[in-house]
Amino acid sequence: MNKKQTQKVNMIDSTVALLNIPANKAIWTGNATFTATMNSILTNMGVLNNADSTRMAGPQPFTETKAQAKEALIAATLLHAAAGRGYATSVGNTGMKTICTITESSLVSSKDADLGNMCRNVYTAVQPNIAAMGDWACNATTLAAFNGDINTFNALVGTPQAQISSQHAAAGSIDAQVEIIEGILENTLDTLMMQYKAPHAALYNGYMSARVTHSTGVHHSTTFKGFIYNAAGVALPHMEIVLMLSGNKLRKHYTDASGHFRFTQLHLGDFTITVSGAGFVTQTKTFNITTLQSIEADFTMVATGGTTGGGTTTGGTTPPAGA
């Protein structure tokens, strides 16, 4: 979120946190309209937080996944093209030989939108004769895997661009949600608070103070942040970080190039952070948050099948150089 959005969300967080203090909540909780209004604010805050998560989830993991799929597809294509060319030469099938005469450089340099079709042509050419290509290490099993590689890559074509478009849409959604919540506060909650001005002056005055949008950048919410390392202390980018609240999935981020992650604009409750990534054992930490605060939550990941003896660490870990 930009600075203006953050300031407004901090105001909303501060207002909701004040009203949810047990002593304050006991004053208004019997008012059905007040309760419904608070629920509406929390629902819209959930939509806002999801939009912010979408905005912050960069396209790097998707780009990396597509690059890996492209590499696997090219390898499978070259294997089957070589088999097809060899078989076609042995039986004098010039048409099949022409289709299977394809170079690695042509595959690597092709546009994503064209690569799938080029590889599919090779697949179609060798498929009727695959039973005769065992001497080239190609068979029905490798052909099925080849087909899967084509489908996997084709499904990823355009994903980063779609993700970027989704991020732009999410940024606009944040403004819209902030406007909705501000309208609820001004038109409903502010009017409901007037009845408490005399009998509950402390609540009323605290509420009016919280309703001011401050420009100091001070956060009035819970924040989780940390770094993800491997056993050698090297930062791990693109690790998946899932945040859950009371057993329900709340947000998902990925670590950046320095292995860092951050969840902001959170309230109180029982939170769970789960970290996972290819080649590492999934790790989970739980937190019971009863006061608004900033939490340092670092993880040291254990390689699959490996041991570190160090376990996980929380807080106080020095980030890698340049982080």
C-alpha positions in Angstrom: 0.0 0.0 0.0 1.1 3.6 -0.6 1.7 6.0 2.3 -1.8 7.5 2.2 -3.5 4.1 2.1 -1.3 2.9 5.0 -2.2 6.0 7.1 -5.9 5.4 6.6 -5.7 1.7 7.3 -3.7 2.4 10.5 -6.6 4.7 11.6 -9.1 1.9 10.9 -7.0 -0.7 12.7 -6.5 1.7 15.7 -10.3 2.3 15.8 -11.2 -1.4 15.6 -8.6 -2.4 18.1 -9.8 0.2 20.6 -13.4 -0.9 20.3 -12.4 -4.6 20.7 -10.7 -4.0 24.1 -12.8 -6.3 26.3 -13.9 -3.5 28.7 -15.0 -1.3 25.7 -16.6 -4.2 23.8 -18.8 -5.0 26.8 -20.3 -1.5 26.4 -21.5 -1.9 22.8 -21.8 -5.6 22.2 -25.5 -5.7 23.2 -26.3 -3.1 20.4 -27.3 -5.2 17.4 -26.6 -2.4 14.9 -23.3 -1.6 16.4 -22.3 -5.3 16.3 -23.4 -5.7 12.7 -21.5 -2.5 11.7 -18.3 -3.9 13.3 -18.8 -7.2 11.5 -19.2 -5.3 8.2 -15.9 -3.4 8.9 -14.0 -6.6 9.6 -15.4 -8.2 6.5 -14.3 -5.3 4.3 -10.9 -5.3 6.0 -10.6 -8.9 5.0 -11.2 -8.0 1.4 -8.7 -5.2 1.7 -6.1 -7.5 3.2 -6.6 -10.0 0.4 -6.2 -7.3 -2.2 -3.0 -6.2 -0.5 -1.7 -9.7 -0.5 -2.3 -10.0 -4.2 -0.6 -6.7 -4.9 2.5 -7.8 -2.9 2.8 -11.2 -4.4 5.2 -10.5 -7.3 5.4 -12.5 -10.5 8.9 -13.9 -9.7 7.7 -17.3 -8.5 5.5 -17.7 -11.5 8.3 -16.7 -13.9 10.7 -19.1 -12.2 8.1 -21.9 -12.5 7.6 -21.2 -16.2 11.3 -21.2 -16.8 11.7 -24.5 -15.2 8.8 -25.9 -17.2 10.3 -24.6 -20.4 13.7 -26.2 -19.7 12.0 -29.6 -19.0 9.9 -29.2 -22.2 12.9 -28.4 -24.4 14.8 -31.4 -23.0 11.9 -33.8 -23.7 11.4 -32.4 -27.2 15.1 -32.8 -28.2 15.1 -36.4 -26.9 12.0 -37.4 -28.9 13.1 -35.3 -32.0 16.4 -37.2 -32.0 14.6 -40.5 -31.8 12.1 -39.5 -34.5 14.9 -38.3 -36.8 16.9 -41.5 -36.3 13.9 -43.8 -36.8 12.7 -41.8 -39.8 16.1 -42.1 -41.4 16.1 -45.9 -40.9 12.7 -46.3 -42.6 13.1 -43.6 -45.2 10.3 -41.3 -43.8 11.4 -37.9 -45.1 8.4 -36.0 -43.8 8.9 -37.3 -40.3 12.6 -36.6 -40.5 11.9 -33.0 -41.6 9.6 -32.3 -38.6 12.0 -33.9 -36.2 15.0 -31.9 -37.5 14.8 -29.2 -34.9 17.6 -27.5 -32.9 17.9 -26.5 -29.3 18.7 -22.9 -30.2 15.4 -22.7 -32.2 13.5 -23.9 -29.3 15.2 -21.7 -26.8 14.8 -18.5 -28.9 11.2 -19.2 -29.9 8.3 -17.1 -28.4 6.5 -18.8 -25.6 3.3 -18.7 -27.6 5.1 -20.7 -30.4 7.1 -23.1 -28.4 4.2 -25.3 -27.4 3.1 -25.7 -31.0 6.6 -26.6 -32.2 6.9 -29.3 -29.5 3.5 -30.6 -30.2 4.4 -31.1 -33.9 7.3 -33.3 -32.8 5.0 -35.2 -30.4 2.5 -35.8 -33.2 5.2 -37.0 -35.6 6.7 -39.6 -33.2 3.5 -40.8 -31.5 2.4 -43.4 -34.1 5.9 -45.0 -34.2 6.9 -44.7 -30.5 6.9 -48.5 -30.1 9.8 -48.8 -32.5 12.0 -46.2 -30.8 13.2 -48.1 -27.8 16.8 -48.1 -29.0 16.7 -44.3 -28.7 15.5 -44.5 -25.1 12.0 -43.4 -26.1 8.8 -45.4 -25.3 5.2 -44.9 -24.3 6.2 -43.8 -20.8 8.6 -41.1 -22.0 6.0 -40.0 -24.6 3.3 -39.6 -21.9 5.7 -37.5 -19.9 6.5 -35.4 -23.0 2.8 -34.7 -23.5 2.6 -33.7 -19.8 5.5 -31.3 -20.3 3.7 -29.7 -23.2 0.5 -29.2 -21.3 2.3 -27.9 -18.2 4.2 -25.3 -20.2 1.2 -24.2 -22.2 -0.8 -23.7 -19.0 1.9 -21.3 -17.7 2.2 -19.1 -20.8 1.1 -15.6 -19.9 0.9 -16.3 -16.2 3.3 -13.5 -15.1 1.5 -10.9 -17.3 -1.8 -12.1 -15.8 -0.3 -11.8 -12.3 0.9 -8.3 -13.0 -2.5 -7.3 -14.3 -4.1 -8.8 -11.1 -1.7 -6.7 -9.0 -2.7 -3.5 -10.7 -6.4 -4.4 -10.2 -5.7 -5.2 -6.5 -4.1 -1.8 -6.0 -7.3 -0.1 -7.2 -9.4 -2.4 -5.0 -7.5 -1.2 -1.9 -8.6 2.4 -2.5 -12.2 1.2 -3.1 -12.2 -0.8 0.2 -10.7 2.0 2.2 -13.5 4.3 0.9 -16.2 1.8 1.8 -14.8 1.4 5.3 -14.5 5.1 5.8 -18.1 5.5 4.7 -19.2 2.9 7.3 -17.3 4.7 10.0 -18.6 8.2 9.1 -22.2 7.4 8.4 -22.9 4.6 10.9 -20.3 4.0 13.6 -19.7 7.7 14.3 -23.4 8.2 14.8 -23.8 5.2 17.0 -20.9 6.5 19.2 -22.8 9.7 20.2 -24.9 7.8 22.7 -21.8 6.9 24.7 -20.4 10.5 24.9 -21.8 11.2 28.4 -22.2 7.8 30.1 -18.9 6.4 28.7 -16.7 9.4 28.1 -13.4 7.4 28.1 -14.7 5.2 25.4 -16.0 8.0 23.3 -12.9 10.2 23.7 -10.6 7.3 22.9 -12.7 6.5 19.8 -12.6 10.1 18.5 -8.8 10.1 19.0 -8.4 6.9 17.1 -10.5 8.2 14.3 -7.9 10.7 13.3 -5.7 9.8 10.4 -2.2 10.4 11.4 0.6 11.3 9.0 3.4 9.9 11.3 3.4 6.5 9.8 3.0 4.9 13.2 1.4 1.4 13.0 -1.6 0.6 15.1 -1.7 -3.1 14.2 0.2 -6.4 14.5 2.9 -7.1 12.0 4.8 -10.3 11.3 8.1 -10.1 9.5 11.2 -12.2 9.2 13.9 -13.9 7.1 14.0 -17.4 5.8 17.5 -19.1 5.6 18.9 -22.5 4.8 21.2 -24.4 7.3 24.2 -22.4 6.1 22.5 -19.1 6.8 21.9 -18.3 3.1 18.7 -16.4 2.3 16.0 -18.4 0.5 13.9 -16.4 -2.1 10.5 -17.5 -3.4 9.6 -19.6 -0.3 5.9 -19.8 0.2 4.7 -18.2 3.4 1.1 -18.9 4.5 -0.6 -17.0 7.4 -3.6 -18.5 9.1 -5.9 -16.9 11.7 -7.8 -19.3 14.0 -7.2 -22.2 11.6 -8.4 -20.2 8.5 -6.1 -19.2 5.7 -5.7 -15.4 5.8 -2.9 -14.5 3.4 -0.1 -15.9 1.3 3.2 -14.2 0.3 6.6 -15.3 -1.1 10.0 -14.3 0.3 11.9 -11.7 -1.7 15.4 -11.9 -3.1 16.8 -11.4 0.4 14.6 -14.1 2.0 12.4 -11.5 3.7 8.6 -11.6 4.2 6.1 -9.3 5.9 2.5 -9.4 6.9 0.9 -6.1 8.0 -2.4 -4.6 9.2 -3.3 -7.5 11.4 -5.3 -7.5 14.6 -5.3 -9.8 17.7 -5.8 -13.6 17.7 -4.2 -17.0 17.2 -1.9 -16.9 14.2 0.0 -19.7 12.4 2.8 -19.1 9.9 3.8 -22.0 7.6 6.9 -21.9 5.4 7.4 -24.3 2.5 9.5 -24.7 -0.6 10.9 -27.3 -3.0 13.6 -29.3 -1.4 12.9 -28.2 2.2 10.8 -29.6 5.1 7.7 -27.5 5.8 7.9 -25.6 9.1 5.2 -24.0 11.2 5.1 -21.5 14.1 2.1 -20.4 16.1 1.5 -17.1 17.9 -1.1 -16.0 20.4 -1.4 -12.2 19.9 -3.1 -10.4 22.7 -1.6 -6.9 22.2 -0.8 -5.0 19.0 2.9 -5.5 18.2 5.6 -6.2 15.7 6.7 -9.9 15.6 10.1 -11.1 14.3 9.7 -14.6 13.0 12.8 -16.1 11.3 13.0 -19.6 10.0 16.0 -21.9 9.4 14.8 -24.4 6.8 16.0 -28.1 6.9 16.7 -29.7 3.5 14.5 -32.7 2.7 16.2 -35.7 4.1 18.8 -33.6 5.8 19.5 -32.4 9.4 20.9 -29.2 10.8 20.7 -29.7 14.5 19.8 -26.0 14.7 16.0 -26.2 14.4 14.1 -22.9 13.9 14.9 -19.5 15.4 12.6 -16.6 16.3 13.7 -13.0 16.4 17.2 -11.6 16.7 18.6 -13.2 13.6 20.9 -10.9 11.6 19.6 -10.7 8.0 22.1 -11.5 5.2 24.3 -8.8 3.9 22.5 -6.4 1.7 19.1 -7.4 3.0 
